[in-house]
Amino acid sequence: MTRLVAVTGATGYIGGRLIPRLLASGHRVRVLARTPEKLRDVPWGHEVEVVRGSLEDQAAVDALCAGADVVYYLVHSMGSRSQGDFAGKEREGAKALALAATSAGVSRLVYLSGLNPGGQGLSRHLGSRAAVGRILLESGVPTAVLQAGLVIGSGSASFEMVRHLTDVLPVMPAPRWVLNRVQPIAVRDALYYLEAAADLRLDVNRTFDIGGPDVLSYADMMRGYARVAGLRKPLILALPVLTPWLAAQWVNLVTPIPKALAVPLVESLQHDCVVRDHSIAEYIAPPPEGLTSYGRSVELALAKIGRGEVETTWAGSTAIETPSDPLPSDPGWAGTTVYKDTRTQYTSAPPSRLWEVIEGIGGSNGWYSFPLAWAIRGWMDKLAGGVGLRRGRRDPQRLQLGEALDWWRVEALDRGHLLRLRAEMRVPGRAWLEMAVSPRGSGSLYFQRAVFVPKGLAGRLYWAAIVPFHDVIFKGMAQRITAAAEGGG
């Protein structure tokens, strides 16, 4: 049956994977997006109706729900750079959706929450998710709250944490919670339950636990990953002296996961998180091929990464607190201090080849300039609680507007002509890096511009400190990018 299905969190890890499934099932899909332009390069972007706005805008939420049969609530604040009163913001967002869904006569709400450890206490983020679930369940609209544990799939935060800890550390001092029991679920199975929840009877208004077939310790998960990846089994030493705060700092330094996301992830592992209520099977049959084992989940994730077919990643969504700004230019920034470093370089390579190099920048391809300096700056950012330089890229060759690229985010993408990146590292100001291609005779002209808008004295001192290195970094980048386009490496 064709329905109108509304989705919040469309640019998130789960939402970006659920929407193609809904479309493939023949449903019409409407999404809420603060910046609709960021859906331009998503494969399904032209197939959905987009409502501009956010959960903070009641009119936009009303428009999202109008005429919808089913609404998916897939938004949460975990990992946002500025946490603030995230619980209050999540409650207000849930109330706005509950009000809109009730007024619009929506038939079903579906919310993805986290597994509840029961009477052992909840972390701040799990407590906030539980509060959101209660608001939706009390809305008067039939609601299914699916409580999932660690979601394992290519690009998921849980998988990336396991992967990088195991890849980097053959001997691992770890907090005692690595011995706690968890019940991970493959992303494909989580999506299966989310999609099937839309067909629940209208008298069903409750929570359901969902999980995979394996109950493991976190240490078991790391050993299982090592086995599938062909690595030596890590030696894991559970130490009582490692507090959750210290463990989060460790995760922040060793993995691409920034501190803002590492803290809630670690907090959620302080107690056993396993499926306690198995009644989901009475309402939704297991997947036809059965639930996916943890080992198979890892195999599938690594295969997708190897093929460069990662649809969404944990880094894909932009934090609400860091909206994109326009690039500083006259006259809009008149009177504002703006520092720039501009480089141009002619190359005999055709524009198409030069663009291939530009669009392939970052990740394992690097930044074509003084790798040690970039690495040091990445570690400095990690130490400051930033995203660091190891988020990598979702696809080895093609970028999408709005996606994360190492410590940058793609702010403008005119394929074949212009790439503009906005910095998301910790810096006393705002920074952009712009690269462009134009035909020039039988070859191409490469244009590169770094732009920095300082914040206070610290920003000005920061720029002054790095100016002496510009020739090494930015001039070297322009020369090596054009050389790579010519086939010179």
Secondary structure as UniProt FT lines:
FT   STRAND          4..8
FT   TURN            10..11
FT   TURN            13..14
FT   HELIX           15..24
FT   TURN            25..26
FT   STRAND          28..33
FT   HELIX           36..39
FT   TURN            40..41
FT   TURN            43..44
FT   HELIX           45..47
FT   STRAND          49..52
FT   TURN            55..56
FT   HELIX           58..65
FT   TURN            66..67
FT   STRAND          70..73
FT   TURN            78..79
FT   HELIX           86..104
FT   STRAND          108..114
FT   HELIX           118..120
FT   HELIX           124..137
FT   STRAND          143..148
FT   STRAND          151..152
FT   TURN            154..155
FT   HELIX           157..168
FT   STRAND          171..175
FT   HELIX           176..179
FT   STRAND          181..182
FT   STRAND          185..186
FT   HELIX           187..197
FT   TURN            198..199
FT   TURN            202..203
FT   STRAND          206..210
FT   STRAND          216..217
FT   HELIX           218..229
FT   STRAND          235..239
FT   TURN            240..241
FT   HELIX           244..254
FT   HELIX           259..267
FT   TURN            268..269
FT   HELIX           280..283
FT   TURN            288..289
FT   HELIX           294..307
FT   TURN            314..315
FT   TURN            320..321
FT   TURN            330..335
FT   STRAND          339..347
FT   HELIX           351..359
FT   HELIX           363..365
FT   HELIX           371..383
FT   TURN            384..385
FT   TURN            388..389
FT   TURN            401..402
FT   STRAND          404..405
FT   TURN            406..407
FT   STRAND          408..414
FT   TURN            415..417
FT   STRAND          418..423
FT   STRAND          429..440
FT   TURN            441..442
FT   STRAND          443..454
FT   HELIX           456..466
FT   HELIX           467..469
FT   HELIX           471..475
FT   HELIX           476..485
FT   TURN            486..487
//
